[in-house]
């Protein structure tokens, strides 16, 4: 409703009312949308941040058994957002506290903690909750500094070497260049580019050999120079590294032999020697921790059908502190108003988490119903699927489906996949149907794996084979899919054999 204070005819002050509709995102809806698009780890961090500012919210400890909480002695009622099974547990009534007797708060939070049916593999973690006590792995820089302390470098060289070591990347390369190193050195050293390069060359002899190199050619050359001079084909390998490294990457032995006036056998032996070197010497000491993905959803076969359930371990469990809830009725003035506001926000948050879990389960179930052939027979049976189809089935907008499938993972007997993996465009078939891009790529991979290594299939030949299977696909599309699968061209595959 809006008001106007001018008469448009006589330009006299007047009051007019108009009714109009406007869609506004409430703070609660904005919060629900934000939680929906967060990944598992991001959701955990966001909830802990919210709980720090709301005293009525608490996290359940992982070691607590929710089903054994005594309602007479427990100070916190925990709410799980696991909605992977039907409700109606017998424990619902016993775990719900009558807040009216605690100060006029009549609405109890919904409790999903006793529901069953989620295939999560969750069990008791045992009594050993100590953190691993293993020593931190040694980094590349620490390993090199240890060798530097045992070297015969003078103080000036040691200062230069320290800056060089600090500038190495995870692979052991000096990607910034010598000019950047020179600029980072203290002015009182009065070092030159030649001084820096001399120390760098000495550093390349440290373990692992080749660290401090400027590029791949420099790295391989240093390692090869460590070999005994009498090593067969060592000199030829050095020549290949200096001038024919690009041809070696394509395994073009014949052209290398012609350019260097050597026999094919000698060049092949030199290529084997070069491939025994380490192109990333620093990677062996890379201490970057391996990241593991915990699935949000499980898909398991139950008789003749596939059943989808949430991973209970990945569903956040929030609690409403009953002690503070009981103090609301005793509070007066601004304190009472503030606490009631915090209670309402806590309820909204729990409702948003419940909605997030239900949406994730609903979308995953729709995906599994449409891609059950993939679960039964593999990637070649993948059907074309777009966001709009799932959105229409579950009655949501495409943007919601996009949010809920981003950085959410499903565990299946065929592996763990991001939900977006199950979506792919379609290619027409002769019978009027369509085949997904994922299925075509799987067929392409199968054709290449079974081809005659002496006569690899060209992109055109692969396109013709797919047409015989009823799939209309152009040669350039085959080339695009082949590049996505990182499969070399037919000529490169022939030379590699």
N, C-alpha and C positions, 0 to 999 in steps of 0.2 A: 504494500500500500504506500502510495506517495502523495504528496500535497503540493499544490501550486498556489501562489499568492498574487498572480496577475491575471486580470481578465483579458483574454486575447483580443476581444472586440473593442471595448472601450478603454483599454489600458488602465482599468481601475483595479485596485487591490481586491482579490477574491480568493476563496478557498475551495479547492477541488480535490476529490479523492479518486484514485485509480487503483484497481486491483490487477496484479500481475504475478505470474509464477516465476520462480528463480531457483535453480538447483544450486545448493550450497553444500560444500563438504564440511561436515561438522568435525570438530577435533577428534571425536571417537572414530569416525569413518576414516579420517586421515591416518590415525594410529593403526587401524586394522589393515589398511593398504600397505603401510610401511612394514608392518610385521610380516605380511604375506610374502613380500619380495626378498626378505632377508634369508641368508643361508643359515645353516645350523649354528655355526660358530658366531655369526653376527647376531643371531637372535639371542643366544646366551649372553653375549656382552651387553646387548641393549636392555634385556630384562634385569640384569644385575645393576645397570646404571639407574633404571627406573626404581628398583627396589631400594637403592640407597637414599632416594629422596622421599620415599613413602614408608613410614614406620609400620603401616598395617600390612605390608607385604613382606614375606619371608620365603627363602628357598628351602626346600626339603633337603636334608643331608642324604647323600647317596647311600649311606650305610643304614638308613632307617627303613624298617619294614612297615609300610603304610597300613597293612592289614592288621597289625598287632597294636596299633596305637590305642591307648585307653582313653576314652572320651572324658573320663572323670579327672584324669591327671594331666593329659596333654594340653599344652598351652597354645598349640598351633594346629589348625586344621589345614591339611595340604590338599591342593587341587591339582590333579594331573590332567593334561590336555590330550591324553591318549583316547581317541574316539574310534579305535579300530574294531570295536565289537559292539554288539547290542547292549543297551543299558538295562537296568533292572536288577542290579546285584542286591543280594540280601543284606549286604553290609551298609547299603546307602543310608538306611534309617539310623543304624547304630552309630555311624560316624558323623551324623549331622547334629549339630548342637542347636538347641532352642535358644536363639539369641534374645528372645523376648524376656527371658528370665535373667538376662545379663545386662539389661539396661535399655530395653526398648528397641533393639535392632532385630527386626522380625524376619529378615530375609537371609537365609543361609546360602553359602556358595554352592555351586554344583560340584559334585565329587565324582570324578571318573577314575579314581585311583584303583578301585576294586574291579574294574572291568577286565575281561579276559578276551583272548582271541588274537592278540598281537603276536606275530611270529618274530620275536626279537632276539631270541637266544639269551635273554637276560637271566641272570642267576645271581647267586651270592658271590660277592667278590672275595670272600674269605676274610680272615682276620689280618692279613698282611697288607697294610695300607701304606707301608713306607715307600718313599720315593727311591728310585734307583740310585745307588751310590757309586756308579761307575765314574771314573775320571773323565773330564771333558776331553774330547779328541784333540790332537795337536793340529793346529792350522798350518797352512803352507808358510805363512810369514814366520810363525814360531819355529818351524823346522829349519828355515833358512837362517834366521837370526842365531839359532843354536850353532849352526855350522860357521856362521860369521864370527862368533866369539872364539872359535877354535882356529881361525885362520890367522895368517901372518900379515894381515892388512895393517897399514899404518893408520893413525887417527883420521887423516884426511880421506883416505880411501874408505874407511869404515863409515864415515858420515855419508859419503856418496852412496855406498851400498845399502845403508839403512833406508835412504829415501827411495832407492830403486826397488827394494823388497816391498816397501809399503805401497808402491804404485802398481804391483802385479795384480792381474785379475785372477779369477778362480781357475782358469786354465793355465796360468803361469806366464801369460804374455804381458809385454809392456806396451799397452795399446796407446798410451798418451804420447809417446815419442820422447826423444832425448831433449828436445827444446823445453818441454814442460818440466822435465826432471831438473834441468839446469836452472830454470826459473824458481824452482822450489828450494834450491840449495841456499844456505846462508851466504851472504855477500862476502864475508870474511874468508871463505874458503878459496875465493878467486879461482874457481874451477872453469874449465873449458869443455866444449862438446867432446873433444878427444879424450879428456880425462874421464868424463862420464862413460863414454863408450868403452874405454879400456877396463873400467871396473865392471861394466855390464858383461863384457866377454869373460871375465874371470867368474862372475856370478853364474854364467851359463854352465860352468863345469861343476857347480854344486849338485847335490842330489835333491830332486830328480834332474837329470841332465836335460838341458834345453830351456830351463826357466829363465826368464828375462829376455826371451827372443822377441824380435820386432814383428815377425810374421811367420807363417808356416814354413816357408822355404828356409829361413834362418834357423828355425827350430830343428827341422829334419837334418840340415847340414851339420849342425853342432853334434847331434847324436851320432850321425854316421862317422864323423871324424874321430869319435871315441873308439871305433872298431880298429882292430889290428890292420895295418896296411896290407898285409897279405891275405885279407879276407876276400874270397872270390867275388868278383863283380863290384867291389867297393868303389873303385874309381869310376866305373860306368854309372853306378847309382848316383854318385856326386854330380856327374854331368847331367843326368836326367833331372835331378832336383834343381839344378841351376837354370836349365833352359826348356825342359819339356814337362814340367809338373802338370800343366793343364791337360796335355795329352794323356799323361799317366792317370789322371782322375777319370778320364773316359776309357781307360784301359785299351788305348789304341796302340798296341804293341808294334804292329806292322809299320805305322807311320813313324814312331819313335826310332825303330831300327833303321829305317831309310834315312832319316835326318842325321842320325849319329853314326851312320855307316857301320852298324853292328849287326850281328845275327839275331834272328828272332828269339832263339833260345837264350842267348846272353842277356837280351833286354828283359825277357820274362824272368830270368833268375835275379836280375837287378831289381825288378819290380817287387819280387817276393821279399828281398832284403829291405826295401824301403817300407813295405807294408808292415814289417816287424817293428818299426819305430813307433814312438808314442806321439801323436800330433797334439795332445793336450797333457803335457807332463804334470801340470799342477792339479789335474782333476783327481788324482789318486789321494790327495790330501784335502779334498773339498769336504768341509764339515757342515754343509747345508743339510739340515735335517730332512728326512723323507716325509712327505705329507701323505697321510692316509685319509681316505674318504669313508665316512660312516654313512651307510644308506639311510635315507629317511623312510623308505617304504620297502616292503618285502613282497615278492610275488612267488607263490608256491603252488604246486599242483595239489588239488584236493579231489581225488577221484578222477572224474572226467572233466573237471573245470579248474580254472585258475582262481586262486583266492588272493586278495590283496589286503595287506594290513600295515599299520604304522609300526615303526621301530620304537618301542616303548622307551628304550634307553635314550633316544634322541628327542623325546618330548619333554619340554621344561615342566617342572613341578613347582608351582608357586603356592604359598600358604597365606592365609589371613590370620594374623595374630589375634587370638580371641581375648587375650588380656587387654589389648588396646581397644578392641571392639567393646568390651565390657565397660571401659572408662568413658565411652561416648555419652552415655546418659548422665554421668556424674559431672561432665564438663559444662561450663557455662560461658555464655557470651561468644567472643571470637574464637576461643579454643574449641568449643563445641562445633561451631560452623566449619572451622578448618578441618577437624577430624572427620566430620561427615563428608566433606569434600574429598578427603583422601580415601575414605571408604568407597565412595562412588567411583573414583578413578580406578581403584583396585578391582572393583567389580567389572568395569568396562574393559580393563586389561585382560582379566580372566576370560571374559566373553569373547574378546578378540582372538585370544589364543585358541579357544574352543572352535571358533569359526575358521581359523587358519588350518587347524588339524582336519576338520571336516572337509574343507575345500581341497586340501592336498590329497586326502583319501579318495574323494569323489573323482578328481581329475585322474589320479593314478589308476583307479578302477576302470574308467572310460578308456584310457590308453591300453590297458591290458586286454580288455574285451576286443578292441580293434586290432591289436597286434599279437593275438594268441598264436597265430601261425608262426610268427618269429620265435616265440618261446618254445614251440613244438619242433620246428624244423630248421631254424637258424636264419641268418641274414638274408638268404636268397628268397625267403618267404615273407619278407617285410612288405607291408602294404603302404601305399601312399597315404599320407596323413598330414593335414594342415590344422592350424590352431582353430580355424573357424568351425571345423567339424566337431571337435571336442567342446568348443564353446556352446554350440547349438545343443549338444547332447546333455550337458550339465546345466544349461540355462544361465550361462555367465557371459561376460564380454570377453573378446579375444585378448584384450590387454590383461585381464585377470589371469587367463590361462598362461600368457607369456610370463607373468610374474611368478606364478606358482611352479612353473617348470624350469625356471632358471636357478641353477646351483642347487637343485634338489635331485637326489639320486635314488635309483631303484635297484635293489639286489634281486637277481634272477638266477636260475640254474646255469645260465649262459654268461654270467658275469654281472658286474655292477655298472650301470649306465646312467648318465644324466637324463632326466625326463625328456629333454629336448632331442635326444638321440632318436627317439621313436617318431619324430616328425621329419618328413621328407617329401619333396615334390614328386609328381608322377610323370611317366613317359607312356605314350600311347602304345597299345598292343594291337595285333591284327584282329583279335576277337572283339574289339571295341572297348576293352578294359584299359587298365593302366598298371604299370609296374613302378615301384618306388626307386629313387636314385640309389638308396642303400642296397636294395636287392640287385640292381644292375652292377654296382661296384663289386658285390660279392661274386656275381657270375663272372665278371671280368677277371677278378683275382683267381678264380678257379680255372678259367681258360688259360691264363698265363702259367699257372703252376703245373698244368698238365701238358703244356706245349712241348714240341720237339726242340730241345735246346740248340740243335744245329740249325733249325729253321724256325726262329721265333715268329709269332704272329704279329703282323703289322696292325696298325689301328684300323685300317680298312678291312682286314681279314677278321678282326674281332667284331667289327660292326656287322659284317655279313653273317658271322656265327650267331650273333644275337638276333638277327632278323630271322634266321632259321628257327629260333626258339619263339618267334612271334613278337619280338620286341623291336619296334621301329626306332632306331637311334642313329644319328649321324656320326661320321668319322670324327669330326671335331669334338663331339660330345664324348666319344670314347677317349680321345686324347686328354680332355679335361678331367675325366674320372681317373684315368691312368696317372696323371700328375698328382691328383689328390691322394692317391694310394702310394705315391712315391715309387712307382714302377718305371724303370728306365725304358727308353724307346727300344724297338725291335733291334735296331743296329747296335745299340749299346749292350743289350742282353746277349746278342750273338758274340760280340767281342769279349764279353765277360766270361763266356764259357770256354 
